[in-house]
Amino acid sequence: MTGLVALGGLIFGCGLPGWAIVRWVFNFFDKNRDAGIDEVAKEVREVL
Protein backbone atom coordinates (compact mmCIF):
# COMPACT_ATOMS: atom_id res chain seq x y z
CA MET A 1 0.00 0.00 0.00
CA THR A 2 2.81 2.41 0.87
CA GLY A 3 4.47 1.72 -2.48
CA LEU A 4 1.28 2.60 -4.36
CA VAL A 5 0.98 5.88 -2.47
CA ALA A 6 4.62 6.66 -3.26
CA LEU A 7 4.10 5.82 -6.92
CA GLY A 8 1.02 8.05 -7.03
CA GLY A 9 2.99 10.91 -5.52
CA LEU A 10 5.75 10.42 -8.08
CA ILE A 11 3.26 10.46 -10.96
CA PHE A 12 1.61 13.59 -9.54
CA GLY A 13 4.95 15.33 -9.07
CA CYS A 14 6.07 14.53 -12.61
CA GLY A 15 2.82 15.85 -14.05
CA LEU A 16 3.01 19.27 -12.36
CA PRO A 17 5.56 20.88 -14.72
CA GLY A 18 3.52 19.85 -17.77
CA TRP A 19 0.36 21.19 -16.19
CA ALA A 20 2.07 24.50 -15.39
CA ILE A 21 3.36 24.90 -18.96
CA VAL A 22 -0.08 24.21 -20.41
CA ARG A 23 -1.66 26.76 -18.05
CA TRP A 24 0.94 29.40 -18.98
CA VAL A 25 0.33 28.81 -22.70
CA PHE A 26 -3.45 29.07 -22.34
CA ASN A 27 -3.13 32.25 -20.26
CA PHE A 28 -0.81 33.73 -22.90
CA PHE A 29 -3.31 32.91 -25.66
CA ASP A 30 -6.15 34.36 -23.63
CA LYS A 31 -4.21 37.57 -22.92
CA ASN A 32 -3.36 38.01 -26.62
CA ARG A 33 -6.74 37.01 -28.04
CA ASP A 34 -7.25 40.27 -29.98
CA ALA A 35 -3.58 40.94 -30.78
CA GLY A 36 -2.20 40.72 -34.28
CA ILE A 37 0.38 38.14 -35.31
CA ASP A 38 3.12 40.78 -35.39
CA GLU A 39 2.40 41.80 -31.78
CA VAL A 40 2.41 38.18 -30.63
CA ALA A 41 5.68 37.46 -32.45
CA LYS A 42 7.27 40.55 -30.89
CA GLU A 43 6.26 39.49 -27.38
CA VAL A 44 7.47 35.92 -27.90
CA ARG A 45 10.78 37.24 -29.22
CA GLU A 46 11.18 39.38 -26.08
CA VAL A 47 10.62 36.36 -23.85
CA LEU A 48 13.08 34.17 -25.73
C-alpha positions as CSV (number, residue, x, y, z in Angstrom):
1,M,0.0,0.0,0.0
2,T,2.8,2.4,0.9
3,G,4.5,1.7,-2.5
4,L,1.3,2.6,-4.4
5,V,1.0,5.9,-2.5
6,A,4.6,6.7,-3.3
7,L,4.1,5.8,-6.9
8,G,1.0,8.0,-7.0
9,G,3.0,10.9,-5.5
10,L,5.7,10.4,-8.1
11,I,3.3,10.5,-11.0
12,F,1.6,13.6,-9.5
13,G,5.0,15.3,-9.1
14,C,6.1,14.5,-12.6
15,G,2.8,15.9,-14.0
16,L,3.0,19.3,-12.4
17,P,5.6,20.9,-14.7
18,G,3.5,19.9,-17.8
19,W,0.4,21.2,-16.2
20,A,2.1,24.5,-15.4
21,I,3.4,24.9,-19.0
22,V,-0.1,24.2,-20.4
23,R,-1.7,26.8,-18.0
24,W,0.9,29.4,-19.0
25,V,0.3,28.8,-22.7
26,F,-3.4,29.1,-22.3
27,N,-3.1,32.3,-20.3
28,F,-0.8,33.7,-22.9
29,F,-3.3,32.9,-25.7
30,D,-6.2,34.4,-23.6
31,K,-4.2,37.6,-22.9
32,N,-3.4,38.0,-26.6
33,R,-6.7,37.0,-28.0
34,D,-7.2,40.3,-30.0
35,A,-3.6,40.9,-30.8
36,G,-2.2,40.7,-34.3
37,I,0.4,38.1,-35.3
38,D,3.1,40.8,-35.4
39,E,2.4,41.8,-31.8
40,V,2.4,38.2,-30.6
41,A,5.7,37.5,-32.5
42,K,7.3,40.5,-30.9
43,E,6.3,39.5,-27.4
44,V,7.5,35.9,-27.9
45,R,10.8,37.2,-29.2
46,E,11.2,39.4,-26.1
47,V,10.6,36.4,-23.9
48,L,13.1,34.2,-25.7
